[in-house]
Amino acid sequence: MRKLIESNHVTLGGEIGEPQEWAFPYLDDEHVAYASRLLDEADALVLGRHTYEGLAAAYTAMPPDPFVERMNAIPKYVASRTLRDATWNAHIIDGDVGEFVAELKAQPGRNLVKYGNGPLDVALMERNLIDEFHLLLTPVARGRGQHLFEDLPSAPQLRLERVTPFDSGVVLLAYAPGESGA
């Protein structure tokens, strides 16, 4: 069975909104290696509408390099109640998003990657469909904006799997759903 891995940049205060404003100075060679490996080990993305629209606008405007080319080429599945047409090698998920993702995970293939954190997480976490959370803790204090897991009715129980510090000061925290060790 394929794994669904969610990857997000997050500030010290738990904010995830507008990472282009605060995370870019920390995107060093270690981050590029991590992001490239994550994408290379996947054969599709699962995205909410807001994340899809932001990434599509950004990546289609970037000069080509191996990561940008892979991001543009990989199939994308977009959860949206309002979007009717999709470009950027994307397909809109029709019907129950949890059922669709469960069926996608059951198919043979490599991992699925999900960027962004919002309403889509509620549907996926209620069904325990996210296998790993990769939180790129960035040494920035922001104090405002969208917060990690803010749409969930209750806090998820997560188990720390590994910690990877980057020279930039970013710390990759990899969690799996389940009981914490505390």
Backbone bond lengths (Angstrom), bond angles and torsions (degrees), N, CA, C in turn:
res aa  C-N    CA-C-N  psi(-1)  N-CA   C-N-CA  omega(-1)  CA-C   N-CA-C  phi
1 M - - - 1.455 - - 1.531 108.89 -
2 R 1.313 115.32 138.84 1.462 121.31 179.53 1.523 110.35 -73.10
3 K 1.329 115.75 151.16 1.464 120.71 174.93 1.521 109.67 -97.28
4 L 1.324 115.59 145.94 1.460 122.17 171.06 1.520 106.86 -105.74
5 I 1.336 115.56 118.88 1.458 122.11 -177.27 1.515 108.46 -114.90
6 E 1.324 116.09 124.34 1.461 121.57 176.17 1.520 108.56 -99.33
7 S 1.336 116.14 131.29 1.460 121.17 -178.96 1.524 109.21 -126.34
8 N 1.331 116.18 127.37 1.460 121.32 -178.41 1.522 111.60 -143.28
9 H 1.317 115.01 142.68 1.458 121.16 167.32 1.523 107.13 -81.22
10 V 1.330 116.19 140.17 1.470 120.64 -179.33 1.529 108.66 -143.67
11 T 1.334 116.26 138.91 1.466 120.06 177.98 1.520 109.84 -80.59
12 L 1.316 116.23 173.11 1.464 120.94 177.21 1.522 111.72 -60.77
13 G 1.333 117.04 -27.02 1.465 121.05 178.86 1.512 114.26 -89.01
14 G 1.335 117.78 2.51 1.456 121.64 177.62 1.520 114.54 90.25
15 E 1.344 117.64 7.21 1.449 120.01 -179.56 1.529 110.37 -80.59
16 I 1.332 115.03 143.29 1.459 120.11 178.82 1.522 112.20 -125.25
17 G 1.314 117.98 -12.48 1.458 121.27 -176.31 1.514 112.82 -70.32
18 E 1.320 115.92 144.74 1.461 124.37 175.39 1.529 113.59 54.18
19 P 1.330 118.47 51.72 1.464 119.41 -178.92 1.525 112.83 -62.68
20 Q 1.333 117.64 -21.47 1.467 119.75 177.39 1.525 110.97 -61.59
21 E 1.322 118.35 -20.32 1.463 121.73 179.96 1.532 113.38 -86.04
22 W 1.326 118.86 -20.70 1.460 119.47 -174.60 1.531 114.62 -134.41
23 A 1.324 119.31 -20.35 1.465 120.04 -176.09 1.528 113.40 -88.84
24 F 1.330 118.12 -26.00 1.462 120.70 -173.34 1.525 114.58 -55.49
25 P 1.342 120.49 -39.02 1.475 118.15 179.50 1.533 113.26 -62.68
26 Y 1.323 117.73 -14.80 1.458 121.86 -176.52 1.527 112.96 -102.46
27 L 1.319 117.50 4.90 1.465 120.87 -178.23 1.532 109.69 -85.63
28 D 1.322 114.98 78.68 1.457 121.74 -177.55 1.533 110.98 -92.15
29 D 1.316 116.27 -172.99 1.467 121.30 -178.42 1.531 111.86 -59.89
30 E 1.332 117.51 -37.38 1.467 119.67 178.31 1.521 110.90 -64.21
31 H 1.326 116.65 -40.57 1.461 119.71 177.61 1.518 110.86 -64.97
32 V 1.323 116.77 -43.49 1.468 120.75 179.16 1.530 109.79 -60.12
33 A 1.317 117.61 -42.40 1.469 121.13 178.59 1.529 110.41 -63.04
34 Y 1.341 117.10 -44.84 1.468 120.89 177.93 1.531 110.23 -60.34
35 A 1.338 117.02 -51.95 1.466 121.45 -176.03 1.526 110.89 -62.84
36 S 1.323 117.21 -38.99 1.468 121.09 179.01 1.518 110.96 -66.06
37 R 1.324 116.76 -43.86 1.465 121.03 178.89 1.534 110.42 -62.64
38 L 1.320 117.33 -44.38 1.462 121.36 179.64 1.525 110.32 -59.75
39 L 1.317 117.14 -45.98 1.459 121.42 -178.55 1.526 111.22 -70.75
40 D 1.338 117.78 -38.65 1.462 120.91 178.94 1.525 112.65 -65.54
41 E 1.332 116.76 -27.93 1.466 120.74 179.89 1.521 112.30 -86.95
42 A 1.321 116.91 6.30 1.470 121.99 -179.25 1.518 110.22 -117.06
43 D 1.322 114.82 156.79 1.456 117.69 172.81 1.518 112.78 -123.43
44 A 1.339 117.46 8.94 1.467 120.88 174.06 1.526 109.04 -166.97
45 L 1.332 114.93 156.96 1.466 122.59 173.94 1.517 108.82 -111.27
46 V 1.334 115.90 147.89 1.459 123.32 172.17 1.521 105.58 -118.66
47 L 1.343 116.69 121.96 1.459 120.93 -172.73 1.515 111.41 -135.09
48 G 1.328 115.64 149.23 1.450 120.94 166.77 1.526 108.88 -81.03
49 R 1.318 117.16 165.67 1.458 121.70 -176.22 1.523 112.91 -58.32
50 H 1.311 116.81 -47.27 1.462 120.62 -176.63 1.530 110.91 -61.33
51 T 1.320 117.04 -46.80 1.467 121.22 179.17 1.522 110.55 -64.92
52 Y 1.325 117.02 -43.28 1.466 121.13 177.78 1.523 110.97 -56.84
53 E 1.311 117.68 -49.07 1.465 120.62 -177.45 1.527 111.55 -63.33
54 G 1.333 117.05 -41.97 1.460 120.36 179.50 1.522 112.53 -66.36
55 L 1.334 116.54 -45.14 1.458 119.94 -179.52 1.528 111.39 -68.59
56 A 1.320 117.60 -39.90 1.469 120.90 179.45 1.522 110.59 -60.74
57 A 1.321 116.81 -44.95 1.466 120.22 179.65 1.526 110.82 -63.84
58 A 1.322 117.07 -41.53 1.466 121.04 -177.11 1.531 111.58 -70.90
59 Y 1.332 117.86 -52.24 1.457 120.38 -171.58 1.520 113.57 -73.32
60 T 1.305 118.87 -29.38 1.467 119.37 177.64 1.522 111.47 -74.07
61 A 1.332 117.91 -15.36 1.468 121.73 178.75 1.531 112.78 -97.16
62 M 1.319 118.07 -8.66 1.466 121.47 -176.42 1.520 111.31 -81.33
63 P 1.349 115.66 148.80 1.463 118.02 172.79 1.523 109.56 -65.76
64 P 1.316 116.85 146.82 1.465 118.86 -176.58 1.522 113.11 -67.68
65 D 1.318 114.30 139.39 1.460 124.10 166.74 1.522 104.38 -150.24
66 P 1.316 120.06 171.96 1.469 119.60 -175.18 1.534 113.78 -56.44
67 F 1.341 118.31 -40.24 1.463 120.04 -179.54 1.527 110.87 -67.99
68 V 1.319 117.28 -46.39 1.470 121.41 -179.90 1.527 110.03 -61.76
69 E 1.322 116.67 -43.15 1.466 120.07 179.02 1.523 111.55 -61.85
70 R 1.337 116.37 -41.98 1.474 120.01 178.27 1.528 110.27 -65.94
71 M 1.332 117.17 -42.97 1.461 120.74 179.52 1.533 110.55 -61.45
72 N 1.300 117.22 -41.65 1.461 120.25 -179.81 1.529 112.30 -69.72
73 A 1.332 117.58 -31.41 1.461 121.46 -174.64 1.524 114.47 -85.97
74 I 1.320 117.66 -30.11 1.465 120.24 -173.42 1.533 110.58 -65.02
75 P 1.333 118.45 139.39 1.465 119.92 176.52 1.529 111.31 -63.00
76 K 1.331 114.70 145.57 1.458 120.98 -179.85 1.523 109.19 -127.21
77 Y 1.318 116.02 138.53 1.457 122.72 175.36 1.522 106.84 -114.75
78 V 1.331 116.17 123.07 1.461 121.51 -171.16 1.520 110.10 -114.42
79 A 1.331 115.59 125.57 1.463 121.70 175.29 1.524 108.25 -91.21
80 S 1.324 115.98 119.33 1.466 120.48 178.85 1.512 109.85 -158.67
81 R 1.317 115.15 140.22 1.466 120.65 174.34 1.526 111.17 -92.49
82 T 1.335 116.90 -13.56 1.461 120.56 -173.94 1.523 114.13 -114.66
83 L 1.306 118.11 -28.01 1.458 121.85 -177.56 1.521 109.46 -72.80
84 R 1.323 117.04 130.57 1.465 120.70 -178.92 1.519 112.56 -108.78
85 D 1.318 116.51 -30.05 1.454 121.24 -179.29 1.523 109.07 -125.71
86 A 1.316 115.06 144.63 1.460 119.70 179.21 1.521 109.38 -134.61
87 T 1.312 114.26 144.58 1.459 121.45 173.85 1.528 105.99 -118.62
88 W 1.312 117.95 -156.91 1.463 123.29 174.66 1.537 111.78 56.51
89 N 1.324 115.76 41.60 1.459 122.08 178.13 1.530 111.70 55.80
90 A 1.333 115.59 42.15 1.465 120.65 -175.41 1.527 111.35 -118.14
91 H 1.325 113.37 153.04 1.458 122.54 176.52 1.524 107.38 -127.02
92 I 1.313 116.79 132.93 1.462 120.28 178.28 1.526 108.28 -81.79
93 I 1.314 116.12 131.57 1.459 121.62 179.02 1.524 108.16 -71.88
94 D 1.315 115.70 122.49 1.457 121.89 179.69 1.531 108.56 -100.98
95 G 1.314 117.27 128.52 1.463 120.52 178.31 1.513 112.76 92.42
96 D 1.309 115.59 -152.96 1.458 123.03 -175.57 1.523 110.48 -71.30
97 V 1.342 116.26 114.94 1.462 120.85 -175.38 1.533 111.70 -64.89
98 G 1.330 118.05 -37.98 1.460 120.69 178.80 1.517 111.66 -63.48
99 E 1.313 116.34 -43.35 1.463 120.82 178.08 1.535 110.46 -64.25
100 F 1.316 116.18 -43.24 1.464 120.54 179.87 1.529 110.76 -60.48
101 V 1.333 116.90 -48.42 1.465 120.71 -178.06 1.524 110.62 -66.73
102 A 1.322 118.67 -37.84 1.464 120.87 176.85 1.531 110.21 -60.66
103 E 1.325 116.74 -42.41 1.466 120.27 178.01 1.527 111.21 -67.15
104 L 1.326 116.92 -39.21 1.465 121.47 178.10 1.533 110.52 -62.54
105 K 1.335 116.53 -42.71 1.467 120.68 179.28 1.529 111.42 -65.10
106 A 1.321 117.60 -31.12 1.460 121.49 -177.79 1.531 112.42 -75.96
107 Q 1.312 117.55 -16.51 1.463 121.12 179.50 1.528 109.88 -74.51
108 P 1.334 116.77 153.21 1.466 118.20 175.59 1.523 110.03 -67.38
109 G 1.299 115.38 150.63 1.457 119.81 178.19 1.504 111.41 146.94
110 R 1.325 113.74 -173.05 1.460 120.55 179.71 1.521 109.68 -89.66
111 N 1.317 115.88 -175.61 1.459 121.85 -177.49 1.525 112.49 -59.01
112 L 1.309 114.61 162.69 1.459 124.17 169.99 1.515 106.20 -112.37
113 V 1.321 117.18 139.48 1.461 120.95 179.78 1.516 108.91 -116.99
114 K 1.315 115.02 139.04 1.461 122.13 177.30 1.525 107.58 -123.80
115 Y 1.326 115.80 124.61 1.455 121.93 172.85 1.521 107.42 -104.81
116 G 1.327 116.31 149.43 1.459 120.26 178.49 1.513 111.42 93.24
117 N 1.323 115.16 159.84 1.460 121.82 -177.61 1.512 107.06 -146.08
118 G 1.304 116.89 116.83 1.461 120.62 -177.29 1.507 110.70 -172.56
119 P 1.326 117.30 -146.14 1.466 120.91 -175.39 1.529 114.14 -56.90
120 L 1.314 117.79 -32.81 1.470 119.97 178.80 1.524 110.93 -60.17
121 D 1.329 117.00 -33.93 1.466 120.02 179.80 1.524 112.82 -60.74
122 V 1.325 117.18 -35.34 1.468 120.02 179.78 1.519 109.35 -58.56
123 A 1.334 116.50 -51.36 1.470 120.30 -178.48 1.524 111.67 -62.23
124 L 1.323 116.77 -40.27 1.464 119.72 -177.02 1.526 112.17 -75.74
125 M 1.328 117.03 -39.31 1.467 119.71 -178.26 1.520 112.11 -74.43
126 E 1.322 117.40 -31.25 1.470 119.35 176.36 1.527 111.02 -59.65
127 R 1.317 116.28 -28.94 1.470 121.42 -179.30 1.522 112.26 -104.08
128 N 1.333 116.61 9.48 1.463 121.86 178.52 1.529 112.03 55.19
129 L 1.332 116.37 46.05 1.454 121.33 -176.33 1.527 113.50 -95.84
130 I 1.312 118.49 -13.02 1.467 120.54 177.82 1.524 107.72 -92.38
131 D 1.322 115.41 121.64 1.463 120.61 -174.88 1.515 113.58 -89.72
132 E 1.329 117.15 -29.76 1.464 121.38 179.21 1.524 109.33 -145.20
133 F 1.317 114.57 144.51 1.457 122.10 172.12 1.522 107.06 -114.92
134 H 1.322 116.72 121.74 1.458 121.39 175.89 1.520 106.99 -107.05
135 L 1.314 115.89 108.06 1.457 121.70 -179.00 1.517 108.45 -105.21
136 L 1.316 115.92 117.97 1.459 122.14 179.22 1.518 107.46 -93.48
137 L 1.327 115.47 88.60 1.456 122.43 -177.39 1.526 109.00 -70.18
138 T 1.321 115.15 115.64 1.460 122.39 -172.74 1.522 109.28 -106.48
139 P 1.334 118.38 132.50 1.463 121.13 -174.67 1.532 112.47 -74.33
140 V 1.320 114.32 65.55 1.465 122.15 179.61 1.525 107.07 -131.68
141 A 1.334 116.59 135.57 1.465 121.63 172.77 1.521 106.75 -106.15
142 R 1.304 116.59 118.32 1.463 120.39 -173.18 1.519 112.07 -112.23
143 G 1.327 117.44 -48.40 1.455 120.47 174.08 1.514 117.24 83.71
144 R 1.323 118.07 -6.89 1.461 119.71 178.43 1.521 108.50 -148.73
145 G 1.329 114.90 160.43 1.460 119.40 175.70 1.511 112.54 115.06
146 Q 1.325 114.59 -177.26 1.458 121.97 179.67 1.515 109.28 -67.51
147 H 1.323 115.95 137.75 1.462 120.98 -178.74 1.528 111.37 -107.61
148 L 1.303 114.39 150.90 1.449 122.32 176.71 1.525 110.00 -55.81
149 F 1.301 117.28 131.00 1.465 125.24 176.29 1.533 113.83 62.07
150 E 1.326 118.82 22.02 1.463 119.53 -175.87 1.526 112.99 -67.01
151 D 1.315 119.03 -20.51 1.459 121.30 -179.02 1.526 113.56 -88.23
152 L 1.329 117.13 -5.32 1.467 119.50 -178.28 1.519 111.24 -81.28
153 P 1.331 116.90 139.03 1.462 119.43 179.30 1.526 113.51 -68.49
154 S 1.330 117.48 -23.92 1.464 120.71 176.67 1.523 108.49 -146.55
155 A 1.313 115.37 158.43 1.464 120.90 -177.87 1.528 109.90 -72.05
156 P 1.334 116.83 132.94 1.467 119.04 178.09 1.525 111.18 -74.63
157 Q 1.309 116.04 148.29 1.464 121.55 172.11 1.521 107.51 -86.87
158 L 1.317 116.86 123.63 1.457 121.45 -177.78 1.521 110.21 -125.69
159 R 1.328 115.10 150.67 1.463 122.23 -179.53 1.535 107.62 -117.11
160 L 1.311 116.75 124.29 1.453 121.05 179.73 1.527 109.68 -67.90
161 E 1.334 116.07 126.20 1.458 122.45 179.94 1.528 111.47 -100.48
162 R 1.343 116.87 -42.46 1.460 119.38 179.41 1.523 110.00 -162.67
163 V 1.321 114.20 158.65 1.456 123.06 177.89 1.528 106.99 -127.60
164 T 1.336 116.15 128.73 1.459 120.89 179.64 1.523 108.97 -129.96
165 P 1.337 117.65 106.39 1.471 119.37 176.92 1.528 110.91 -79.90
166 F 1.328 116.31 141.71 1.460 122.98 174.02 1.523 107.58 -105.06
167 D 1.315 117.16 153.18 1.463 121.74 179.40 1.532 112.25 -60.21
168 S 1.320 118.00 -25.22 1.470 122.37 -178.84 1.522 112.49 -70.41
169 G 1.333 117.36 -13.46 1.456 121.51 -174.71 1.516 112.51 104.28
170 V 1.325 117.75 -12.04 1.462 121.98 175.09 1.521 108.04 -70.94
171 V 1.336 115.94 142.80 1.454 121.31 175.73 1.519 107.57 -123.08
172 L 1.332 116.53 121.82 1.456 121.11 175.54 1.521 107.62 -83.98
173 L 1.331 114.96 118.27 1.469 121.56 176.30 1.521 106.94 -108.49
174 A 1.320 116.97 116.87 1.469 121.54 179.61 1.514 108.30 -104.46
175 Y 1.327 115.83 122.93 1.456 122.64 -178.69 1.529 110.03 -121.49
176 A 1.319 115.72 153.21 1.444 123.00 171.30 1.519 107.36 -119.82
177 P 1.332 117.61 151.98 1.466 118.87 176.06 1.529 109.52 -63.37
178 G 1.307 115.85 148.00 1.450 119.99 177.63 1.500 112.31 137.12
179 E 1.290 115.56 -175.25 1.453 121.44 -178.01 1.512 110.62 -68.92
180 S 1.313 116.31 135.54 1.457 120.18 174.25 1.519 108.53 -76.21
181 G 1.317 116.45 163.06 1.459 120.75 -178.70 1.517 113.41 -77.77
182 A 1.318 117.59 -4.97 1.467 121.03 -175.96 1.503 112.81 -78.04
